[in-house]
Amino acid sequence: MPSILWFRRDLRLTDHPALVEAAATGPVLPLVVLDPSQLVAAHAASRDYFLASVAALRDALDGRLVVRVGDPRTVVPAVAREIGADAVHASRDFGIRGETRDADVAARLQGVPLVHSGSQYVVAPGRVLKDDGTPFKVFTPFYRAWLRHGWRAPAATVTPQWLSLPSDDTSGFRPIAGLDIVAGEDAARARWDAFRAGGLQGYRELRDRPDLDHTSRLSAALRFGELHARTLLADLGDEPDHEKLRSEIAWREFSGHLLHHFPQTATAALNPRFDAMRWDTGAIADARFDAWRRGQTGFPIVDAGMRQLATTGWMHNRVRMVVASFLVKHLHLDWRRGADWFAERLIDFDFANNQQGWQWTAGCGADAAPFHRIFNPVLQGLKFDPDGAYVRAFVPELRHIPGALVHEPWRTTAARDAGYPSPIIDLGIERDEALARLREIGANSAD
Ligand SMILES: Cc1cc2nc3c(=O)[nH]c(=O)nc-3n(C[C@H](O)[C@H](O)[C@H](O)COP(=O)(O)OP(=O)(O)OC[C@H]3O[C@@H](n4cnc5c(N)ncnc54)[C@H](O)[C@@H]3O)c2cc1C
């Protein structure tokens, strides 16, 4: 009997448990549903990445991928009826809307089962708990328990008999973010192989350096399931660099775990004291937000990061922390404004990772950096981009300023002459202001 494999956050053909399940019972129709209500400008970069990844999957299937447009609640049951499917297979989607959407689809399938196998995580959220059955809020014990729990080996590679049907016209889904996107399982696999042969050596020491190529850059591939994290873990050994990468992959698992157990963190701080935090609003706040967004703050590492985001759709993790800290602790703007901008511009935008990353940096999430620890963007630049190469790569006005001086452009007239802005705030004054506001809400370093 034919079945459907409904692809969502799993746009690949290897290490795919749901594909193995589907292929075991007969021919398989590969289906993607483009839901216009989800493919929105508010998520422009990841929307474009998804569409590019769907196109790559269609190529990998020699055009047999069936792409339909509409609400999956109506499209999936309609395709199931069209081919007389005996099951719809899918990976479980722990995304913010995934579980309710799937429940709605299952209810409309009129007896055809929606079978979930695997998910975007190595260990499904909800499985790793403390001994007393409650969820972890601190990463290190979560990590230890996650390691103890263990995970399956990669799924076998299968070659099903693929079925196909005509696709809908998708010519209306043009790219809108203006990015140069390379997507797809083959590209992701090539990046992983190149990283294993190169940047992985030294990852533990050098992953914080945005001027070097020592991180995998696989976040968008993992977000859309072009590669499964389990595939990466199976290639890792016990060396310190490998161990460090395993723990970073576990941060992704921790984010999924937190959103699953604390769904209120989709919109609110995990630490409720932060509900009372005084964030700036009004014309000056808006102008500052705009300067941050456009990479025009006058602080080179911040501006380089925001311009890397604008031009490539990706930003180095260290710089994500620096720009987020600057927005929240020096500009006193609500972390949710920054999270929304990242959601629009990141090709790897992932709700769980983004909320967790912002709350961690703002000091209001689980196992967060304390609010009172405030990154000085100049010192961060000098430490992690010691020769200034990262700044020069993304801020053309500063390209002619040599070495580390690029992190303090106000020490030369050359930057202003080239049109680079003066700092929009005084770091010392705003740092004191942030600490005063922290005292107002009664949060301290232990929170
Ligand atoms: C404010 C802020 C917002 C963020 N928003 C996102 C987001 O929307 N999507 C996203 O995938 N990551 C997000 N991150 C986490 C992290 O910055 C990126 O995953 C990482 O920079 C991706 O680069 P990479 O693939 O080269 O990472 P690598 O260092 O090569 O790590 C391998 C993989 O591990 C995972 N990972 C690494 N670091 C983290 C982390 N701190 N938290 C969770 N997972 C991690 C990612 O899937 C990554 O691809 C955010 C971090 C911060 C501070």
The ligand as a MOL file (V3000), in Angstrom:
LIG
                    3D

  0  0  0     0  0            999 V3000
M  V30 BEGIN CTAB
M  V30 COUNTS 53 58 0 0 0
M  V30 BEGIN ATOM
M  V30 1 C 21.1620 35.6880 20.9720 0
M  V30 2 C 21.3630 34.3420 20.3220 0
M  V30 3 C 20.4420 33.8850 19.3710 0
M  V30 4 C 20.6280 32.6320 18.7570 0
M  V30 5 N 19.7080 32.2100 17.8260 0
M  V30 6 C 19.8650 31.0020 17.2290 0
M  V30 7 C 18.9280 30.5310 16.2680 0
M  V30 8 O 17.9120 31.1780 15.9610 0
M  V30 9 N 19.1790 29.3210 15.6570 0
M  V30 10 C 20.2740 28.5580 15.9890 0
M  V30 11 O 20.4450 27.4690 15.4100 0
M  V30 12 N 21.1450 28.9630 16.9230 0
M  V30 13 C 20.9910 30.1610 17.5560 0
M  V30 14 N 21.9090 30.5710 18.4860 0
M  V30 15 C 22.9700 29.6340 18.9160 0
M  V30 16 C 24.2970 29.7260 18.1650 0
M  V30 17 O 24.7130 31.0640 18.0680 0
M  V30 18 C 24.2540 29.1280 16.7620 0
M  V30 19 O 23.6770 27.8490 16.8040 0
M  V30 20 C 25.6670 28.9870 16.1950 0
M  V30 21 O 26.2830 30.2550 16.1300 0
M  V30 22 C 25.5940 28.3720 14.8140 0
M  V30 23 O 26.8520 28.3520 14.2300 0
M  V30 24 P 27.5770 26.9780 13.9020 0
M  V30 25 O 26.6420 26.0780 13.1980 0
M  V30 26 O 28.8580 27.3220 13.2270 0
M  V30 27 O 27.8430 26.4310 15.3670 0
M  V30 28 P 28.8340 25.2810 15.9030 0
M  V30 29 O 29.7010 25.9060 16.9310 0
M  V30 30 O 29.4900 24.5900 14.7960 0
M  V30 31 O 27.8550 24.2930 16.6700 0
M  V30 32 C 27.2580 23.1450 16.0390 0
M  V30 33 C 25.7570 23.2090 16.2480 0
M  V30 34 O 25.4300 23.1570 17.6260 0
M  V30 35 C 24.2810 23.9820 17.8760 0
M  V30 36 N 24.6670 25.0750 18.7740 0
M  V30 37 C 25.8800 25.6420 18.9110 0
M  V30 38 N 25.8620 26.5950 19.8650 0
M  V30 39 C 24.5970 26.6280 20.3310 0
M  V30 40 C 23.9370 27.3980 21.3350 0
M  V30 41 N 24.5770 28.3030 22.0720 0
M  V30 42 N 22.6170 27.1810 21.5530 0
M  V30 43 C 21.9550 26.2440 20.8490 0
M  V30 44 N 22.5240 25.4780 19.8900 0
M  V30 45 C 23.8340 25.6670 19.6360 0
M  V30 46 C 23.8410 24.5640 16.5480 0
M  V30 47 O 22.8320 23.7280 15.9970 0
M  V30 48 C 25.1260 24.4880 15.7340 0
M  V30 49 O 24.9040 24.4430 14.3390 0
M  V30 50 C 21.7300 31.8390 19.1210 0
M  V30 51 C 22.6430 32.3040 20.0710 0
M  V30 52 C 22.4680 33.5440 20.6690 0
M  V30 53 C 23.4640 34.0080 21.6820 0
M  V30 END ATOM
M  V30 BEGIN BOND
M  V30 1 1 1 2
M  V30 2 1 2 3
M  V30 3 2 2 52
M  V30 4 2 3 4
M  V30 5 1 4 5
M  V30 6 1 4 50
M  V30 7 2 5 6
M  V30 8 1 6 7
M  V30 9 1 6 13
M  V30 10 2 7 8
M  V30 11 1 7 9
M  V30 12 1 9 10
M  V30 13 2 10 11
M  V30 14 1 10 12
M  V30 15 2 12 13
M  V30 16 1 13 14
M  V30 17 1 14 15
M  V30 18 1 14 50
M  V30 19 1 15 16
M  V30 20 1 16 17
M  V30 21 1 16 18
M  V30 22 1 18 19
M  V30 23 1 18 20
M  V30 24 1 20 21
M  V30 25 1 20 22
M  V30 26 1 22 23
M  V30 27 1 23 24
M  V30 28 2 24 25
M  V30 29 1 24 26
M  V30 30 1 24 27
M  V30 31 1 27 28
M  V30 32 2 28 29
M  V30 33 1 28 30
M  V30 34 1 28 31
M  V30 35 1 31 32
M  V30 36 1 32 33
M  V30 37 1 33 34
M  V30 38 1 33 48
M  V30 39 1 34 35
M  V30 40 1 35 36
M  V30 41 1 35 46
M  V30 42 1 36 37
M  V30 43 1 36 45
M  V30 44 2 37 38
M  V30 45 1 38 39
M  V30 46 1 39 40
M  V30 47 2 39 45
M  V30 48 1 40 41
M  V30 49 2 40 42
M  V30 50 1 42 43
M  V30 51 2 43 44
M  V30 52 1 44 45
M  V30 53 1 46 47
M  V30 54 1 46 48
M  V30 55 1 48 49
M  V30 56 2 50 51
M  V30 57 1 51 52
M  V30 58 1 52 53
M  V30 END BOND
M  V30 END CTAB
M  END
